[in-house]
Amino acid sequence: METFKHTKYVADDFIPVVVAKKIIFNEKSVVDQIDRILDLPNDHIAVQLLLKRKIPTKFHQYFYYTDKFCTWVNSWNPGKFESTKYDHPRLIIAFRDVNKKLIAIQGRSFDDNNKPKYLTLKVDTNVDNVFGLDIVDHAKNVKILEGPIDSMFVNNAIAVGNAGLNNPNLDDVTYIWDNEPRNKQIVNLMIKKVNSEPYSKIVIWQSTDRLLFKDINDLAMIHNLSLDKIDVLINKNTFKGLEALFAINRWKK
C-alpha cells in the first residue's frame, strides 16, 4: 500500500511506501459516500465532461464524482494522503472484476494544476488494476489499451493503465497504443511487443483516412466516429509479426 504526502500534487511530493500486507477495502465504504453520475443533473461539471468526451451512455454507470478527493480516499484508506490542504474535486471511474466486484478506482482531475491528472488506487491490493474485465467476452479477441476512457470506444476492450500494455493472461489479444509516431517510448514498446509476442496482433495507425488524432477518444469526440466505424479503422490497421515491424517503420517516419 502506498502513502502519498500531499501538497499540490507536485511530483516530488509523492513518497511511495511499500507494505507487504494485502488489503481489500469494503466496496460500500468506497463508493457509497460519493455521487453517481447517473444521479447528477446534466449541467453538473462531471456530467458535462462525459458529454463533451462523448462517453457512451452504457458506461455512465462506472462514473462517480467527489468534490473532496483526498478526504474521500482517506475515509476508506486512512493515511493515504498525509494532508488534505489542497483537496479538490475529481471524476471517479470504477474498475470491476469478472464478478463485478470493485477492485480499483481512478480519479481524473478537472484542474490541470492538480497532478497527476489521472490517479489510480487499488481497492483490492491482491489484483491488478484492469478496467473492463466485467464487460469483455474473454472467448473473443480482446483489445488492450492504456486508458479506461479510450477503451470505452472500442468493442470488447480493456484498459490496463500502463504504457507497456501488459496482458492480464488473455489468450487472444490486440494491442492498441495512441497515434504518436514521434513518441520514441511508444515506438520502442510496440517493437518490443511484436518481438516478444509475434503471434499477437497490434494496431499501427499507418492508414487513417487522413484523420488527425492522438487517441481513440479523439476519433469520437473530434471526428464523430461511431464505435462500429472505429472498429473498421482498427481492423484496417491491425498487423502482426514481420508485417507489424514493417508497418511500424512506415508509421514512425
C-alpha positions in Angstrom: 0.0 0.0 0.0 1.3 3.5 -0.8 1.1 6.6 1.3 1.1 10.0 -0.5 2.4 13.2 1.0 0.1 15.8 -0.5 0.7 19.5 -1.1 -0.3 20.4 -4.6 0.3 17.1 -6.4 3.8 18.1 -7.3 5.7 15.0 -8.5 8.4 15.3 -5.8 5.8 15.2 -3.1 4.9 11.6 -3.8 6.5 9.2 -1.4 5.6 5.6 -2.1 5.8 3.3 0.9 5.7 -0.4 0.0 3.8 -2.5 2.6 3.6 -6.3 2.1 0.2 -6.7 3.7 -2.7 -7.4 1.3 -5.8 -5.4 1.8 -9.4 -5.5 0.4 -11.4 -2.4 1.2 -15.1 -2.6 1.7 -16.8 -1.6 -1.5 -19.7 0.2 0.2 -17.4 2.3 2.2 -15.6 3.3 -1.0 -18.4 4.3 -3.5 -21.5 4.8 -1.3 -20.1 8.0 0.0 -19.9 9.8 -3.3 -22.3 10.8 -6.1 -23.1 8.5 -9.0 -23.0 10.3 -12.4 -26.4 8.8 -13.1 -27.9 10.8 -10.2 -26.4 14.2 -11.1 -28.1 16.9 -13.3 -27.0 17.5 -16.8 -25.4 20.8 -16.0 -23.1 19.3 -13.4 -19.3 19.7 -14.3 -18.8 15.9 -14.2 -21.8 15.1 -16.4 -20.7 17.9 -18.8 -17.2 16.3 -19.1 -18.8 12.9 -20.0 -21.0 14.6 -22.6 -18.1 16.6 -24.1 -16.0 13.4 -24.3 -19.0 11.6 -25.9 -18.7 8.7 -23.4 -21.2 6.0 -24.5 -24.2 6.0 -22.2 -23.8 2.4 -21.3 -20.6 3.3 -19.5 -22.0 6.1 -17.3 -22.7 3.6 -14.6 -18.9 3.3 -14.0 -18.6 7.0 -13.2 -18.8 8.8 -9.9 -18.0 12.3 -8.5 -16.4 13.6 -5.3 -15.8 17.2 -4.5 -13.1 16.3 -1.9 -11.0 13.6 -3.4 -8.3 13.3 -0.8 -10.7 13.4 2.1 -12.8 10.7 0.5 -9.8 8.5 -0.2 -8.6 8.9 3.4 -12.1 7.9 4.7 -11.7 4.3 3.3 -7.9 4.2 3.1 -6.7 6.0 6.2 -3.5 7.9 5.8 -3.3 7.6 2.1 -2.8 11.4 1.9 -0.8 13.0 4.7 -2.5 16.3 4.1 -5.9 17.4 2.6 -4.9 21.0 2.5 -5.2 21.1 -1.3 -8.2 18.9 -1.6 -10.1 19.1 -4.9 -12.9 17.5 -6.9 -12.3 14.6 -9.3 -14.3 12.4 -11.6 -14.1 8.8 -10.4 -14.0 5.7 -12.6 -14.8 2.3 -11.0 -12.8 -0.8 -12.1 -14.6 -4.1 -11.6 -13.5 -7.7 -11.9 -15.3 -10.6 -13.8 -17.7 -10.9 -10.8 -18.4 -7.2 -10.9 -16.6 -6.7 -7.6 -14.9 -3.3 -7.2 -11.1 -3.7 -7.5 -9.8 -0.2 -8.1 -10.8 3.4 -8.7 -9.3 6.1 -10.9 -9.6 9.8 -10.1 -9.5 12.3 -13.0 -8.8 15.9 -12.1 -10.7 18.8 -13.6 -7.9 21.3 -13.0 -4.6 20.8 -14.8 -2.8 22.1 -11.7 -3.8 19.0 -9.8 -1.2 16.4 -10.7 -1.3 13.7 -11.7 -4.3 14.2 -13.9 -5.2 10.5 -13.6 -4.6 8.7 -10.3 -5.5 5.0 -9.9 -5.8 3.5 -6.4 -6.4 -0.2 -5.6 -9.5 -1.2 -3.6 -8.3 -4.9 -3.7 -4.5 -4.9 -3.5 -4.4 -8.6 -4.5 -5.3 -7.9 -8.1 -4.1 -5.7 -11.0 -5.8 -2.5 -12.0 -7.7 -3.6 -15.1 -10.8 -1.8 -16.4 -13.3 -3.8 -18.4 -12.9 -7.3 -17.1 -16.6 -7.4 -16.2 -17.6 -6.3 -19.7 -15.5 -8.2 -22.3 -16.1 -11.6 -23.8 -12.9 -13.5 -22.8 -13.6 -16.1 -25.5 -13.2 -13.5 -28.3 -10.3 -11.3 -29.3 -9.8 -8.6 -26.6 -8.3 -5.2 -27.4 -5.8 -3.9 -24.8 -5.4 -0.2 -24.3 -3.9 2.0 -21.7 -6.7 4.3 -20.6 -10.3 3.4 -19.5 -11.9 6.2 -21.4 -10.3 5.2 -24.7 -11.3 1.6 -24.1 -15.0 2.6 -23.9 -14.9 3.4 -27.7 -13.6 0.0 -28.7 -15.6 -3.2 -29.0 -14.5 -5.9 -26.5 -11.7 -3.9 -24.9 -10.0 -3.5 -21.5 -7.6 -0.8 -20.1 -4.5 -1.8 -18.1 -3.3 1.6 -17.1 0.3 1.2 -18.2 2.1 2.2 -21.5 3.6 -1.3 -21.7 0.0 -2.7 -22.2 0.7 -5.8 -20.0 -1.6 -8.7 -20.9 -3.6 -10.0 -17.9 -3.3 -13.6 -19.0 -5.7 -13.4 -22.0 -5.2 -15.8 -24.9 -6.3 -13.7 -28.0 -5.5 -10.0 -27.8 -4.9 -7.0 -29.9 -2.7 -4.2 -28.5 -3.6 -0.6 -29.2 -1.4 2.4 -28.4 -2.0 6.1 -29.1 -1.3 7.5 -32.5 2.0 9.1 -31.6 4.7 8.1 -34.2 7.2 10.6 -32.8 7.0 9.2 -29.3 10.1 7.0 -29.0 8.8 5.3 -25.9 5.7 4.1 -27.6 7.5 3.1 -30.8 10.0 1.0 -28.7 7.3 -0.6 -26.7 5.5 -1.6 -29.9 8.6 -3.1 -31.4 9.3 -4.9 -28.1 5.8 -6.3 -28.0 6.0 -7.6 -31.6 9.3 -9.3 -30.9 8.1 -10.9 -27.7 4.7 -11.9 -29.0 5.0 -12.4 -32.8 1.6 -14.1 -33.0 -0.3 -11.3 -31.2 -2.0 -8.5 -33.1 -1.0 -4.8 -32.8 -2.7 -1.7 -34.2 -0.3 0.7 -36.1 -2.1 3.8 -37.3 -0.5 4.0 -40.7 -3.7 4.3 -42.7 -6.2 6.6 -41.0 -8.1 8.2 -43.9 -6.3 11.5 -43.3 -7.9 11.8 -39.9 -5.7 13.7 -37.4 -6.0 12.3 -33.9 -3.9 11.4 -30.9 -6.0 8.7 -29.2 -9.2 6.7 -29.7 -11.4 9.3 -27.8 -10.4 11.9 -30.4 -11.9 9.7 -33.2 -15.3 10.0 -31.4 -15.0 13.5 -29.9 -13.4 15.3 -32.8 -14.3 13.2 -35.9 -17.7 11.9 -34.7 -16.9 8.3 -35.5 -19.2 5.6 -34.1 -17.9 2.5 -32.3 -18.5 0.5 -35.5 -16.5 2.9 -37.7 -13.7 3.0 -35.1 -13.7 -0.8 -35.2 -13.4 -0.7 -39.0 -10.4 1.6 -38.7 -8.8 -0.6 -36.1 -9.2 -3.7 -38.2 -7.7 -1.8 -41.2 -4.6 -1.0 -39.2 -4.1 -4.4 -37.4 -0.8 -6.3 -38.1 1.4 -9.0 -36.5 4.8 -10.4 -36.9 7.1 -9.1 -39.6 4.3 -7.3 -41.2 3.8 -5.3 -38.0 7.5 -4.4 -37.9 7.4 -3.1 -41.4 4.2 -1.1 -40.6 5.9 0.5 -37.5 8.8 1.6 -39.7 6.5 3.2 -42.2 4.3 4.8 -39.5 7.1 6.4 -37.4 8.7 8.2 -40.4 
